[in-house]
Amino acid sequence: MTSTPANKTHRVGFVSLGCPKATVDSEHILTQLRAEGYDIVSSYEGADLVVVNTCGFIDAAVEESLDAIGEALDENGKVIVTGCLGAKGDIVKQTHPNVLAVTGPHATDEVMQAIHQHLPAKHDPFIDLVPPQGIRLTPRHYAYLKISEGCNHRCTFCIIPSLRGDLVSRPVNDVLLEAERLAASGVKELLVVSQDTSAYGVDVKYRTEFYNGMPVKTRMTELCEALSQFGIWVRLHYVYPYPHVNEIIPLMAEGKILPYLDIPFQHASPKILKAMKRPASSENTMKRIKQWREICPDITIRSTFIAGFPGETEEDFQQLLDFLDEAQLDRVGCFAYSDVDGAKANELDGAVPEEVKQERVARFMEKQAGISANKLKRNIGKIRDVIIDVIDDEEKMIVARTSSDAPDIDGLVYIEMPENNHYKVGDITQVTITDTDEYDMWAELQ
């Protein structure tokens, strides 16, 4: 490796791929890098080495990660690989033998050891090199708050437990301290993430910890109640529909957390749900959705589904379409099933032809587009709170989101910028909805 002048700060490039949990891993590594005096740079040529945080969940993600590693090697030549792809055997080394090191996910210490080996830190850190909230990859006004790692479920289409291990919950006082620091730094929205948010605390038997002298159980309900004290938006993602999820709906109705629930139902056919090793009672699911809406009429329910799972017949798929009609979910995504290396579903009979998978995804999204359009139309004339994500001076447009919309995955609200604009990114304000389409809305400032 080429040596650097003694007075030159070491510079690290960083490529972050994958889900919000991987983003949090990236933020932890970046925070540690900055704490130890490394500069973070945004170009390959300006970096002394590059860290690539990979995703390895599905084939497309594996390909994207391998391409990103290859690009970093071509452009810079000195690359350390971390993340889920690093946990999938020797695929990285076989494809790119010249990488400096490979680690698995949530491996900040191992990544830093590799960086120290190939780019030793120049001096001991000063505490003020890093802001209290750490280094983040999200905009200043929202942040992901990861509350646990790993998963205890063994869904046949998923390899997360083999990549990230069984459930390990963060101490609730650590989570709340991080949330406090984020709120103090100006964050207006916390997006709570994990592999299974509703399982939080199961592994430690809901142990009681102390935060600011007050006892708090390591449990989703108590965590949500505690997070509400910071006076910012709190949004829940990846909630497995355990019975105790019912406990947080009143908190939404009271305005303590956002009335938004992200539950990946995956399918509606009992036969397919059983093959997936997911809860196999769509009747109970419908009953609970109705109960949630009775308690909190404004609740937004988001979900994701898989079409073309092995063994899925046209009858099974029709059950899924019928479920959409009945459930009238607010925000929905659908993916064509794809084999994941190491997943148990690969061993199942009844593979669905690729053209049938894609045709079913198209039919699914067409039906959901109609449902979404009808539901959004009901907002016309209503006053909604929005959080501003973008101020586009060139287009004279403000881009925002309602409490019903998570960043990057849900819809947007487009607002004409006023003549003397005083609004800024991160502001929460009120608008009147004037028009809608299948996924987005247009509004005027109040």
N, C-alpha and C positions, 0 to 999 in steps of 0.2 A: 504493500500500500504506500502511496506517496505521502511523505511526511508533510505536516503543515507548520507554518511559522509558530514560534512559541506564544506570540501575542494574538494569534488568530483563534477565535471561538469556533469550536467544532460545530458543523452544521448537519442536520439530519433531515432528509426528506421523508414524507409519510404518505402512504396510500392506504385508505381505509375502505374496505368493501364489506358487504353483508348487512345483517339486520341491526336494529338498535342496540341489542346486547353486545354485538361486536363493536359498535360505535363507542359504547361505554368503555370497553376494553381499550380501544384506541386512546380515549381521553385519559385513562389512567396512565398509559405508557407515556403520552405526551406530557402529562403533568410531571411525571418523574424525570423525564428528559430535561424539561425546563428547570426543575428544581436543582438539577445537577449542573446547570450552566450551559447546556447545549442550546443552540439556536435551531428553530424549526423553520425550514425553508420550503418554498412552494414549487421549486423547479429541480429537475434532475441534475442539470449542469451546476447548480449552486450547492449541491449536497455532497458531503464527504462520504455518506452512505445513505441507503434508502431502506426503510422498513415497510413491508407490505403486509397488512392485516387481511387475511383471506376469508372467504366463505367456501364451505364444501358441502352444502346441504343437498343440492340437486345438480344434475349434470351441467346445466347452463351456468350455474354459479362456479362450479369447478373450472369450466372452460374460461370464464371471465377472469378468475383468479390466476390461472396459469398464464393467460395472456398478459395480465398486469405484471406478473413476475418477469416474464420474458421482456416486456417493454422496459421495465426498470433496469434489467441487466443490460439491454442494448444501449440504453441512454446513459446509464451511470456505471454499471459494472460491479458495484458493491451492494449486495442486497441481503437483508435478513427477513425471513418469512415467519409470520406467526398466524394464529387463528385456526379455524376449524379444519381447513385443508391440511394443516400440519399434523392433525391427529389421524389422518387417513393413510397410515402406513408410509411408504416411501415414494408416494406419487410425485411429491415436489422434487426430491433428489433425482428421481429417475428422469423426470422431464427437464429439470434445470440443475444439473450437477454442480454448477459453479456458484450457487447461492452460498453465502457465508455460514448461515445457521438456519435451522427450522425448529419452531416450537409449536405447541398446540394452543388452544384458546385460553383466555384469562390467565396469561403467563407473564405478567409484568416483570417479575424477578428474573425469569429466564431470558427474556428479551434484553433486559438491562445488562445481564451478564455477558451476552453476546456482543452488545454494543461496547461495553467496557473492554472486551478482548480486542475488538477490531478498531475502536476509536476511543481510547481511554479519556475519561473526564479530566479536565485541566486543573480544577480546583474544587475545594469543598463548597457546597451551596450556601448561599445566604437565604434566609427564610423569605425575604421580600422579592425573590426572583419569581415566585409563583403567587398568583392571587388566591385568596382563601377558597374560592370555588373550583380551583384547578383549571387546567387547559381543556376547552371543549371545542367540539367540531360543529355544534349547532349554532344558529344565530343567538345573539345575546339574550333574546326575550323568551326562549324556551329551552328546556333541557330534559334529557332522559335521566330517570332515576332508577337504576337497577337495584332490585331488592333481594334477588337470590340468583343462584347459578345452578345449572343442571335441572334434571327432571326425573321423577320417579315413575312416570308412565312408560309404557312400552308399545306405543302405537306402531303398527306394522309398517307404516309408510315413512317412519321417522328414525333418524340415527343420532338425534341430539344426545341421548344418554351415553352413547358410545363416544361421542365427541367431547361432551362437557360434563359427563358423570351424573350421579344422582343429585337430588335436591340438596343444596347447601344455602340456607337462609343467612343473610347478613344480619348482624345484631341490630335490633330496631333503634337503639340509641345512635348507632353510626349512621343509619339511614336518615334519621331525623336531623342529625347534625349536618349532614350533607345538604339536606333540603333547606335548612335554616341558612346555610352559607349561600346557596344558590339564590334564595329569595332576597337575601341582603345584597347580592351582587346585581340585582335588577331583573332576574328571571321572573316572568309573569305567568308561566305555564310549566308545570311538571308533568312529564309523561312517564308514568310508572310502568316499568317493563321487567320481565323475567321470562323464563320458559313456561312457568305456570304460576301466575300471580296469586291465584286463590289458594295455592298450597303453601303460601308463605308461613313459615314457623312450624310446619308439620314435623320437620326433622329435629327440631329442638323442643318438641312437645309444648309449643306456644309459651316458651320461657318468658318470664317477666324481667325486663331490664328497666333502667332508670334514665330518664332524659330530663335535664334541668330539675332534678330532684323528685320528679313525678314518675310513678310506676306505669309502664306501658307494656302490654303483652306483645310478643312477637307473633302477630296475627293480622290478617288483612283488615278486618273490621276496625280494630284498635289503631292500626297504622293509618287508615283513611281518616279516622276521627282526629288523630294527632296532626296529620298533614294539613287539615283544614284550618289550623290556627295561624298559618302563614299568610292567609288572605290572598292567595293566588289560585289560578286554575289548577286543578288536579285531575288528570285524565288516566283511566285505567286501561291497560292493554293486556291481551293474552290471558283472559280470565277463564279458567276451566269451570264449567257450571256445577260446582259442588252446591249442596243445599244451603250452606252458610253464606253464599253469594246474596241470598235474599236479605241478609242483614244490612247490606250497604245501600240498598235502594232507598230506604228512608233518609239516609245521609244525602243522597242526590236530591230527593224531594225538598229537603231543608236548605239546599244550596251550599252545603258544606264541601262537596266535591262535584265535579261536572256530571250532569246526567247523561253519561256516555259509557257504554259497556261494550268492550271488544271481546266477543266470545267466538272462537273458531269452531263452529259446529261441524264442519267438514262434510256432512251428508245428512240425509233424512231417511234413507232406507234402512230399516233395522238389520237386514241381512248384510248390507255393506258396512254399516257402523260396527257390527260384530266382527267382520273381517278386518276392519281397521283397529279393533280393540278400543273403540270409543263407546261412550254411553249410548245404548241402543233403543231409546224410547223417545221418538219424536212427539208422541202424545203428551208425555210429561213436559217436554220442552215447550210445547205450545201453551200448556196450562201455566207454566211459570212465566212465560213472556206476557201473557194476559195479566197475571198477578202483578208483575213489575209495572206494567202500564197503568194499572189501577192505582198503584201507590204513587207513581211518578209519571204522570201523563206526558211530560216533556222528554222522557228518556229516549236517547238515540242508541239503537242496537246495531253494531257492526259485526260482520262475520265473514269468514272465508270458507270456500267449499272446493272439493276436488271432484272433477268429472272424469269418467273413464277409468275408475279404479278397477283392478282385476276382478272379474266376475260381475261387473255392473251390466245389467240387462237394460233394455229399453223401459221395462216396467219399473226397475229401480230408479232410473233417471226420471221417469215421469213422477214418481213419488217425491223426488227432490223438487221438481217444478211445482207440484201441488203444494209442497211445504212453503215455497216462496210466496205463492198466492195467499196462503193462509196467514203466514207469519208477518208479511209486509215489513220486512226488515228495512232499515233506513240506509245503511251503507254495506255493500256486498262486493266481494271479489271472488273470482272463480279461476282455478288453474287446472289445466289438463294434467292428469297423473303422468309422472315419469319415473322410471326406475331410478332408485337411489342406491348406489353401491353399498352393500351391507345391510339394506333394509329387508325385513322378513317378508314384506309384500311381494318381493321379487319371486318368491317361491310359490305364490298362489297361482291357481289355474284360472283360465278365462281371461287372458290378456285381451284388451280392447284395441282394435286397430287404430292407428294414429289418426286416420281421417275421421273416424267415428268420434274419437275424443274431441278433436277440434270442432266438429259439427255440434257436439253437445255443449261445449263451452260457448259457442256462438249463440245457440238457442237459449242457454241459461242467461247470458248477458243481455240478450234482446228482451227477455221477459223482465229481468231486473231493471233495465233501463226504463221500461214503462212504469214499473212500480215507483222507482225513484223520481221520475218526472212528476207523477201524480202527487207524491208526498211533498216534493219541494214546492209545487204550485200552491200548496196551502199556506206557504209563508208569505205570499204576495200581500202587501199591505200591513204586514206585522212589523213590529219593532224588535230587532235582535241585537244582542251584544256581540261585538266582533273584536278580534285581536288582529292588529295590523302586522302583516308580514313583509310587505314591499311598498316603498314609495317610488313610483316610476315617474320621475320628472319629465322624461322625454315624451312619454305617452299621456302625461297628465292623468295618471290613474293610480289609485290606491288598491292594493290587493290584500284581502283580509280573509279570516276564517271565523265562522260562528263556533259556539261551544259544541256544536254537533259535528265538527270536522277536525280531524287530527292532521298535522302537517304531513305532506308528501303522499298520503294515501287517500284522503277524502277530497271533498269539493272546496271551491274557493268562492269568495264574494268580491265582485269588481265594483269599485266606487269611483265616480268621477271626482277628480281632485278639485277642491275649492280654489278660488282665485288667490287668496292669501293663505296658503296652506300652513297650518301650525302643527299638524299631526306628524308623528314620527313612528318609526318601526317599534313595535312593542306596546303601543298605546292600545288600551281597551276602551271602545266607545260604542255608541248606539247608532244604528242605521235603520232605515225603513226599506224593506225589500220591495223592489219594483218589478222584477222579472226573473224567470228561472228557466233552466233547461233540464236535461236529464241528471246533471251532476253539479252544476254551478248556479250561482245566483248573482243578480245585479241589484245595487242598492243606492240610496241617497243618504248622506249624512244627516243626522238629526240636528 
